[in-house]
């Protein structure tokens, strides 16, 4: 049980919070299970409310608030006590968002006109807007006009979604503070438009909030529930397929797969069902699915906030090793798994025509990108990023992956992985056994010179919406000679929800 302070907000301002009520909460249960207790504690009327979490300021006091998903638990969303201080959560009336005119919406993810029908009413065309800032809320407006206030706001985390396949999305409102059931039908103007809305809404509504794996963090509920030894199912199964012989196919990872086939597989994984990859005859579609999964991670596998640090010395193994130690544990586990796989891919260079340079060139957009992307910045730095990836693949045994257990010895993938799915008969024979994936011991290096270059600024990782807890790891040992003078991370691995704690550079 976890003690949590709940307060009621009158409007969007944090200063409108009323007195706090402390409740004992089962941290593994979804927040919606607290509706009855919170209704009684705050004597709520039958208005609709959404859950919010406090964002602390420099003084340690709540400075603002951000979204929570009612379908997920505190554990799923990384809510823990701060020492002996209970976490602070809020209830915010949905009506508080009625003042959000279109001009005030930030980071719009998608907007388009849909026909909306509630219960048995007639359909009316409305402008629907979904934002990155408030991903659990769907705003809709009578017309497109910057100064117009929303006609209504739908809380997606109180709904279940079903894509009916005829360009319609059915949203059923379930257990909420209003204690009533409503049915909404949204009609898109095209199948493509309907599928895109279904993909975005599914991440917040049931059952997708618990199953979606594309476009969500590695620590999201869907990714964690489908992971084996921190490797998401979609990564492990695509690698198993490709290991069955497809890694020797000419142009693997360079030749694009079938776009419709990749989209179909993506939807199947997001729906949480058992996806049969053995039916796929085009290995390039499987390679494309793996690249798409990595490319759609909210922050790249090598963390977008470390982008500038990675590209400063793209061939410096000691520096790259240190930066890898700042990554969250889940990212390190996936990176180690993939680098071992890429090493196996390079054993078939003669038939695949994919050497280290070619592989790094097609993979870097899926592994490392800046948080704010632009054609100019990507074009200016693409060779640097490709060199980072190329160095990691070529020298992957020299990376220590601080905080992770030693990699199991295996001829191909981890021994604990499910049996590999064979590629179709058109693929070449299976890859020969690779060398053990256990990194060799590294000799201690002499202390670096005090005049060696240092990191200009310590890497700072931005706080994602769902920071998972993780155990601390021992500090790394010395780097290979001759390394630059680098700050040593105090815990070996940075929390994905906060900047790593480490001493200032000399």
N, C-alpha and C positions, 0 to 999 in steps of 0.2 A: 504494500500500500504506500502511496505517496501523498503527502499533504500538499494541497494546492490552494493558493489564494485566488478567489474569483471576485471580480468587481463588475458592476454594470456601468456601461458607458451610455451617456445620453446622446452623444453625437460623435463625429469623427475625431474630435480633439481628445488627447489623452488627459487633459485637465478636467474633462467632464466625468471622470470616473468617480463612482460613489464608494461607500464603505465596503471593505473586503469581507467576504465570508470564506472561512477555511474549511475545505472538505477533504476527507480521506478518499483518494481515488485509486482504483485498480489500474495501474499504468498500462496493463496489457489489453484493456478493454477499450472499444471505440468511444470517442467523446460523446456520441449520441446516446450512450447508455446513461449519461448524467442528466438527461432532460428532466426527468421527474424530480430529482433532488434539487436541481437548480430552480425549477419552477416554484417549488415549495419554499426554498430559502429566500428567493427574491420576490415572492408573491407576484409572479409574472402574469400578465394578461395574455390573451391569445394572439400576440404579435409574433412575428418571425424574428429570430435572432441567429447570429453567426458567431462562431468562436474566433477569438483573436489572441495572439501571444504578445507579450511585452517585448519591446526592443529597448535595452538599457542604454542610457547615456554614459558619458565619462564619469559622472558622479555615482554610478551604480543604481540610479533610479530610472523607472520607466520614462523614456523620452518619446516613444511612439509605439505603434502596434502594427502587426502584420497578420496575414491570414493563417488559419488553421483549417484542416479538413475534418469535419464531424464524423466521417466514416472511418478515420484512422485513430489509432491509440496514441497515448503520450509517448510510448516507446517507439512507435513507428515514426514519430515526428521529432524525436530527439529531445523531448521535454524532460529535464532532470532537475533535481534540487541543486542550488548553488551553495555548496557547503551545508550549513544548517538552515539556510534561508529557503523557504518554499518558493517554487516558481509562481509567477503572476500571470493569470489568464483573465480575459475579459469576455463579456457578452455584449455584443453590439447589435442594436435593432437594425434590421435590413433597411428600414425606411431612412436611415441616416445617409444612404447612398443616393437618395432621390435628388440630391443637389448636384450630383456629378454630371455636368453638362459635357457634351462631346469634346469641347476644347480642353477640358481638364483631365481627360483620360490620357494616361501615359503608357508608352511602350505597347501600342496596339499590336496584338498578334494576328488577329483576323477580324474583318468586318465585311458584311454583305447583307443584302436584303433576303429575308426568309418569310414565308407565309406562316403565321402562328395561329394555332387553334387551341383553345383551352376547353377541356372537357367536351361537351357536345356543341360548343359555339361554332360560329363561322370563322373561316380563316381571314386574317388581316395581315397585310404585308408590313413588316417592320424592319428597321435597320438594326441588326444584332452586332454587338461589339464585344470581343474578348481581349483582355489585356494581360500582359505579363505581371503587372503590379498586383492585380486582383484575379488570379487564375480560377478561383472558385466561384466567381460572380459573372453572370452573363447579362450585360446591359442591353436594353432594346429601346429604340426611339421611333417616333411616328414618322420622322423624315430625317434626312441628312442635313443638319444645320449645326454649326459649331456651338451656338449659344443655347441650344435646346436641352432641357433637362430630360432625364430618362422617363419613358412611359412606364417602365417597370424594371425590376432587377430580379433575376432568378438565381437562387443559391444552389449551385450544381451539386454541392456535397450533401444536399438533402434529397437527391434524386437518383433514380436508376435510369440508365439509358439503353435503348434498344434501337439498332439501325435496322429498319424493316426491309431494306434492299430496293425499295421503289422511290428512292430519293427522299425518304422521310425518316425523321428521327423522332422516336417516342420517348418522352421524359415523364416518368411517374414520380411524383413527390411522395416521399415516405415519411417515417416517423420524424417529426420535427416539433418545434415549440408550438406550432399552430394546431397540432393534433388533428390534421385533416389530410385527405388524399386528393391530389389533383393530377390530371393527365394533360400533358401538352404535346402537341404534334407540330413539328417544324418541317416545312416542305421547302426543299432547295430547288433551284432552277436547273440543276444538272447533277448527274451522278457524281462527277468529280467534286463538285461543291459539297454535296451531301457527305461524301466519304471524308473530306477534309474536316468538316465540322464534327463528324462522328469521332474522328481521331483525336481532336483537341478536347472535346467534352468528355470522352471516355476516361481521360486522365484524372478527372475530379469526381465523376459520378460513379455509382456502383454499376456493375462489379469491377469496372476498369480501374478504380482507385486502388484496388488490391491486386490487380493482375498486369497492368500496363508496364512494359519494360523498355519501350522505345521513347526517347526524349525525356527520360527521368533520370535522376542520379543513380549511381551504382548501389546506393544504400536505400533506395526507395523500397516500399513493401513488396512490389511485384518483383524487383530484381533480387531482393534478399530471399524471398520465398522460393525462387527458381534457381538459386545458386548452390553449387557444390564447392566447398572449400573456397568461397568468395568469388568463384568464377560463374557469372550469369549463364543460364542455360543456353541462351541464344549464341553466346560466344563459344561455349564448349561444344555444342552440337554442330555449328558450322565448321569449326576446326576439325572435329571428328570426321565429318563428311569429306573435307578437303584432304585430310590425311589419308583417306582411302584410295588415293591415286590421282586426285584432281590437281594436286600441287605441281604435277609434271606437265599439265596442259599448257600449250603455248599461250603466252599472254595472260596467264592467270593474275588477277588483280588489276591488270591494265585494260583488258577487253571488258566493256560493260555487259552486264547481264540483261535479261528481259525486264523492262521497267514494270510492266503489269504483274509479272511473276514475283518480283521483289516486293511490290506493294501488297500483294495477296499474302505472302509469307509473313510480312510485317504485321498485318491485321490479325493473322492467326496466332502469332506469338502474343500480341497485345490482349487478345481475348482469353488467354490463360489456358487454352486447350493443348492437347498433345499434337504437335506439328510433325507430320511425316515428311522428312526431307528426302527419303529414298525415292520418292516419285519424281523428283526434279532431275531432268536429263541434262540441263545446262549448268555445268559447274561454275560458270561466270556469274550466274544469278546468286549462287550461294556466297561467292566471294563478295559480290555487290551487297548482299544482305549484311555481311559482317562489317564492311566499310560503312554502310548506312547507320548501323547501330552505334558505332564509335563516333561517327560524325554528328549524330543527334544528341549525344550526351550534353546536358546543359552547360557544363564546363568540360573542356576537352580532357582526355585521359591524363595528359601531362599538365593539367590545370592551367586554364587561361591566364590566371593572375601571375603565373611564373613564366609567361611567354617571353618577356623581355630578358629575364635572367638566362633562360635556356639559350637564346640566340646570340648572347654576347660572346661565348666561347664554345661554339658548337662541336669542336673536336677535342675539348679538354675533358678527359674521362673522369679525372678527380672532381672537377666542378659538377659535371653531370651526375655523378654518383651522389654528391651531396644534395643536389636539387631533387633527385629522385627520393631521397630520404625524407624530404619535406612533404611528399605526397601522402594523402590518406591511405590507410592500410588497404582498403578495397582497390584503389587505383594501383598500388604497388603489386598486389596479387595478380591483377589482370595484365599489367605490363610484363611481369616476369613470365606469365603463361604465354603471352603473345610473342615475346622475343624468342622463346624456345621454339615456338611454331615457325616463326620467320626463318630461323636458322635451318629448319628442316626444308622449308621452301627453297632455300638457296642451294640445297644439295641437288636440285634438278635444273640448274641454270641452263645446261646444254639443251634440254628439250623445251623448257618453258620460256627461254630467252629472257628471263627475269633475273638479272644480277642484283647486287646490293644497291647500286645506284638507281636502277630502274624501279626496284621495289620501294625504296625510300621515297622516290619521286611521286609515286601514285598513292602512297600511304600517309604522307605527312599531313594532308588536310584533315584526315580522320583522327590524328593523334595529338596534334598541337596547333592551336589557333589562338589569336588574340580574342579577348572578350568582346571588343568592338571591331568588327571586321570591315575592311574597305578594300576595294580592288587595288588601290595604290599601295597600301601597307602589305597586302599579301604578295603583290608582284615584287616589291622591294626586298622582301625577306624570305621568299620561297626557297631560294638556294640555301640560306642559313638553316631554315627549319629542316629541309631535306638532309643537310649534313648532320643535324642533331639525331635524326632518326637513323641515318646510315651508321653513325658512330655507335649508337646503342645496339643495333643489330650485330655489327661486326665485333663489338667487344662486350657482348651481353654477359659473359661469364665473369667480367670484372665488376659488375654491379652487385652490391651487397644486399640491397633491399632490406634496410634496417627495420626491425620490428616484425618481420615475417620468419616463420620457421624455415629450416633448410628445405629446398625443393626436393621432392622424392625422386629417386633414381628411376628412370624409365627410358625405354627405347624410343618412345614418341611422346604421347601426352601423358599426364599424370596417371599413375596406376589406378587411382581411385575413380577415374572417369568412367562413364558407361561405355560399353563396347562401341567402337567406331562404326558409324553408318557407312557402308561401302558406297563409293561413288558409282554412277551407272556404268554399264559395261563398256561404254565408249571411252572411258577414261583410261589412261595408261596404268601399268601395274603400280602397286602400292609402293610408297617410299621406303627405302632401306632404313635400318635402325640408325638413329642419331646417337651421338655421344651423350653420356649422362648429363642431366641438366643441373647437377649440383655444382655451384661455382667453386673453383679450386681455392685453397687458402691463399690469402694475400700476405706477403711479408710486410712487416711494419716498416714504415718509411721514416726517415729522419725528420725532425721538426722543420716545417717550412720556414723560409727566410722571412724576416720581419719586413723586408722590402717588397715582398711579392704582392701582386695586385689583389685587391679585395673586392667583394661585392659592393657595388655602389650603394645599394639600399637592401635591407633584408627583404626577402620575398614575403609578401602579405597575401594570404588567400582570402577572398571575399567570403562572407557568410552566406551559404545557401539556405534555402527555405527549410530543409530538413536535415540538420546536422546530427549524425549518429554518434553516440558515445563510443569510446574505444579505450582499451587499456594502454597504459604508457609502455614505451619500449626503451631498452637500454640505449645509451648514447653510442654513436658510431665510433669506430677506432680510427686510426690515422689513415690518410689517403695515400695513394701511390705517389712515388717521387717522380719528378719534382712538382708537387701541386701548388696552386696559388693558396695564399692564406685566406681561409674561409671560416665563417662563423660555424660553430658546431651546434647542431640542434640539440636542445636539452632532452627531448623525449624520443628522438629518432624519427618520429613520424608526426606530421602536422595534423591537427584536427581539421576535418573539412569544414567545420563551422567556425573556425577562428584562426587567427594568425599564429604560427608556431612561436613558442617562447625560446629565445636564444640570446646570448650576450651580444652586445654591439660589436661590430667589426673594429679591429685595431686601426 
